[in-house]
Structure formats: C-alpha cells, structure tokens
Amino acid sequence: MANGKINITINGIEATVQKGSYLLQALRDNGVAVPTLCHHKDLTPSGTCRLCVGEVEQRGKKKLVTSCNFPVRGEIAVDTESERVETHRRVLAEMYLGRWPNVPLIQEVAAICGATDKEKYRSELTDENPKACILCTHCVRACDEFIQERILDFAGRGIKRHLTMPFGEVDPHCIGCTSCAYVCPTGAIEVVDDMNHPVDPQMIRDFGMRINAEMAMLDKDQCRMREVGTANIVDVMDAYDLLPVHNYKFGSHENTKNIDSKILKARYYTQDHPDGCWKGCSMACAKAVDGFELRTGPYKGDRVVVDGPEYETAAAGANMGCFDADFIIEWNFYCDTYGIDTISFGTCMAFVMEAFEAGVITTEHTGGKELKFGATGAVMECMHEIAVGEGFGVEVGQGIRYLKEKWIRELGADADFLQDIGMEVKGLEYSEYVCKESLAQQAGYTMAVKGPQHDEAWLIFMDMVNNQIPTFEDKARALYYYPLWRTWFGLHGLCKLIWNDIVPLSNKNYEPQVAAKVPDHVEDFFRFYEGMTGEPLDEEGMLAQSARVHNLQRVMTRMLGYGLRKDDMPPYRAVGPVTAEEYESRAERYNKQLEELAGFDTKGKSTEEKMKAIREYRMDQYNRVVDAAYDKRGWTRNGVPKIERLKELGIDLPRLVEIIKDDQE
C-alpha cells in the first residue's frame, strides 16, 4: 500500500485504488459503469438518489453502501452486479419512473437498471413535465459550495419534500449567478436573462462554473483563500525566507507566528461567510474582523468592523517589526478610514525606523517619538498625525523619495546609504516581498511602469517557491510574458487571483515553465473573452493587445521626462545585502554564491570585501536580465520602446513617436 494506494476486489477482480478516495470514482476508474442521479463531478457527494449502491464485504460482513460517498480506507470486496444490488436499483428506478415518467434522464437511468414499467408506481405525485425537478440536490449544493450561499434548500418531508427559497419567497440575496441552472440535470431551473448581453453566454458559464468547481474542491488543500484570504501568504513567505522584516533586511522572524493566518483565523476573522470584491465570487478571499475595540485615535473605545487584514497589511507589520496582531488590526482600520495605503505607509515607516536606528534622524526630528522597529504606539501616532496634517507624520506621509531628498539636503545624510535602504522606485514604495533573492522579481518590480507593485510584476512565487523559472533565459522570458499577461487582466477588469491562486489538477501534467502559466486557466480566460465579445483570442493576440497599452504607457512616461534606464534602477537592498548584519544573516548562502557563481574566493576575506564582491556580481546579473527583458519587449538599452516595435503594434501617434526619436538616433 505504498504511495497511498490500497488493493480492493471489484466484481471478483483485484484492483489498486487511491486510499481515501470515494468508491464510485474507484469503480469508474476501473471501467465499472454505475448509474447515478444525484452525483455531480464538481459537488460534494450526497448519496441522495441511492442508485450507485454496491454490496461491500469487509471483515466477513456484507452491506449495501452508496458508492458516491463511501471512502475506501481498507481492503474490501465490492460487488456491483449481485442480485441484491440489481433488485435494489431496479425497484428505485421504477419508483423514479412512476413519479417523473417523461424526464429524459430518468428514462435513461431506468433503461440502465432494467426498469420498464411506467405504471407500477404511478400516483397523484406523478409529474408529467419533462423538465420536472427530481430532487437531486445539485442546485442546493452548487449554491452552497460554489457561491457559499444558502438561497435554495428543501422544505417538507417525505412525499411533500420540495425545492424552495426561504419562506417560499424570492430571496433578495440571490445574485443570479446561474450556478443552480448550470448543474440542473433536467432543465427545471432555467436562465431567463443575460444582463450583459454577451455573444455566447454558455461559453462564459462553462468557464465560470469550472472555476467555481475548482474553488469548491481544491482551495481547502491549496491556498485556503476562502478560509483565511491572502493571509495564507504570510505563512508561505516566512517559511521561504521572503517575508519582509525590518525594512527588508531579513526574510523571516521567530514572532511571525503572532500574525500569521492561523492566529488571524483563530482569534480575529469572524465573518465565516462569503465576502468577496463582488457578489457571487466563489473565491471570497476578503476577510473581516467584527467588534474590534479601538485603542487609539478619534474612534477610541468604539467597536468596529475591520476589512482585513490581508497579506500585504500583515507583512507590512512584519516589515516595521510589529508582530502584534491587535496593532495590525487597528492600523488596518485607520489606514482604511483615513484613505492611506497600507503598503506605502508600512514600507515608508520601515525605512524611517531603520534611519532612526542608524542615527540618520533622532527624536529631535520625530517630535519625540522613539521610532525603533516594533514601536507600535509611535507608528499609530504618526498615522493619526498624517490624518490631521501635523507633526512628523506629515513628513512620513510624503513618502520615501521625499524623505531621502530632505534628509540629504537638510541633514547631510549619507546619500548612498539612504538610496540603498530606501525601498522605492519611480516614487512608489515596494510591496511586501523580499526580492533580493529573486532576480525575476527584482527586474519585474523596477520595470513596471507604475513602480514596484504586483499589478504587473509578481514572479517571486514561481521563481523562489515553485522554482518554475530556474534559468537566466527562463527569467528573461518571464519578464516579457507575465507583465503583459497581468496587464491584460487589468485592461479587462478581471481578477488575477483565480488565475493562479488555485491551479487545476491538470497543471501537474505540464513542464515547470509551462505549468507556471497555468495554461488551462489561460485558455479559460481566452474563452471568457470570446464568449463576451465573439472574437477568438490566443496567446499572440493577448500579448499584442497588452503590449500596445504597455508600450504606449512607456512612451507617455518618456514624454513626461521619465521612462529611461535610470528610472528602472532598484535600491540596492532589493538586490542584495546593504549592511554587515544582513550579510551575516545569510552568510552561508552568500558565500556559496560567491564561490560557485562569481568565482570569488571567500577564504580569509572580510565581510566588507565579500559584500563588495556580491554587490558587483548581483548588479551585473540584474543588468543582464533587464537587458534581456528589454530585448524581448522590443525596447532600446535605454528602456524606451523602439520605433519599429510601436509601428508593429499599430501605435501610430506621431507626436509621441517624435518624442522618443532622439533616444534612438
């Protein structure tokens, strides 16, 4: 029984099946046809129709079981052809035929079971409608499992059992997702309105219902988005040394357990029901905290609902050294209330904290606040100062680029040091991932038109966790494809999370570099586009659509005086260790890289010498991968789209084209 397999006997023939799998699937995998009415491949088994019975013998005892919800946990012998089984099925099929004689599905099952007498069980319950509801429970389970609602359910007992909405009235909570109609096997539930008038609504439903089913069946074992939302990433990033700690110095911390998804679920998340960006989302990854009592600010003492925290907010807490979940919930609330971005504020405050601990600024500049890592009270003070426009918080609210320039100009601060630790590009603060170990993430962040955010660039997971883009060439290709693919989502108002936060089981059949794309989901999105617009789409067409917009944005950025290679340069901490403390925290890793990749003999060398060597090596690697990505995108070495690339994409705007001619002549 190695590898989770178990031996059973099916109709006298030995078979090997997956331990814990349901018997029905094991039977079908071994070529045994079993009739069903209530079973649906994408829904939790219910055992309602009782047609899928088999006679199971275990430890000398025999019994009839419904195979759809009978887990195979030990060695058994099952007989699906015994007289007892066949009689049971035939009688049931005759009963179904007597009640719903004209439903095609009932007629098919009756024929399989050898039931031919339509009159035997005919009664006042007989429904002649060929689209009658046969009480299979598909719709009830789809509503619950796909959309996590309970709009539909059964009322009454025995012969009075019937499908209904609460109190027999149309439930206003029904959003018209059509899941119930999609899984109805008889047509008893029909879609009567397509609100957006798509060209092919069935094609769209096929895509949507596939995603619904994957979320219902796979999420609990993959990312737990329904359970804890994106907070699951806190656990993963900490485990892989990629969680930002102390202004991105480190990638993990012993106190991460105080803010990870387990503690958030156990102590804080209270809304155990669908809470998505839009009604009907089967991922429902947004989470909330009810009745949280605030300890600071204008609403001190009030009990409030807090939307979150999600990954970036919790990780920003770690970046500030604040491993206090109560603080993160409160800070989350006030960021939302004041309209402040948790990423930008958290990254900026982490920079301020390191500058304070390094002596760049003192309490004289912070208004008396000891802004050391972990200073939760001082962080909240700054937050409230930003909101009312007074004190040191006003300075923090201007962002890292402003603070760097001010401290260099007014305090004579070390410009190189501030540039190295100030985690911003293009004036935007870095989102909460340690990318110094991920070459793909480094370049993806800096090349993004808007700066280091993952609307365009999020390659860290496939690079560092799944190891799906291991070679230099793989990373360069990824820096061409993925920013355009992710931009395409935004152009069409679609959610990125359902692309790769849940992956279909078929993904394991692809090579790693192909699997990283989640090709079956990519194809689903193309079909969704076609169903909506009537225009077929493939990868080449998608990339062209996105590249037109992406390159136009790049040209317009150049028109405004930016968009050159120098604007794509990262702070060094995004690439490697700035301080001796950082180097020593990963000394074994860095020494090995220097020895094996850079050809640098570390024996007898000081930390400072090794830091200089690894800086040269890593910046060289960064520039090489950016050059390669520029080539694939059709940009010059200066970072500007080539004229021929613009013409190839159909961007024919003479005024904009003229602006970049000088860069290429």
Buried (B, 14 or more C-beta within 10 A) or exposed (E): EEEEEBEBBBBEEEBBBBBEBBBBBBBEBBEBEBBBBBBBEBBEBBBBBBBBBBBBEBEEEEEBBBBBBBEBEEEBBBBBEBEEBBEBBBEBBBBBBBBBBBBEBBBEBBEBBEBEEBEEBEEEEBBEEBBBBBBBBBBBBBBBBBBBBBBBBEEEEEEEEEBBBEEEEEBEEBBBBBBBBBBBBBBBBEEEEBEEEBEBBEBBBBBBBBBBBBBBBBBEEBBBBBBBBBBBBBBBBBBBBBBBBBBBBBBBBEBBEBBBBBBBBEEBBBBEEBBBEEBBBBBBBBBBBEEBEBEBBEBEEEEBEBBBBBBBBBBBBBBBBBBBBBBBBBBBBBBBBBEBBBBBBBBBBBBBBBBBBBEBBEEEBBBEBEBEBBBBEBBBBBBBBBBEEEBBBEBBBEBBBBBBBBBBEEEEBEEEBBBBBBBBBBEBBBBBBBBBBBBBBBBBBBBBBBBBBBBBBBBBBBBBBEEBBEEBEBBBBBBBBBBBBBBBBEEBEBBBBBBBBBBBEEBEEBEEBEBBBBBBBBBBBBBBBBBBEEEEBEBEEBBEBBBBBBBBBBBBBBBEEBBBBEBBBBBBBBBBBBBBEBBBBBBEEBBEBBEEEBEBEBEEBEBEEBBEBBBEBBBEBBBBBBBBBBEEBBBBEBBBBBBEBBEBBEBEEEEBBEBBEEBEE
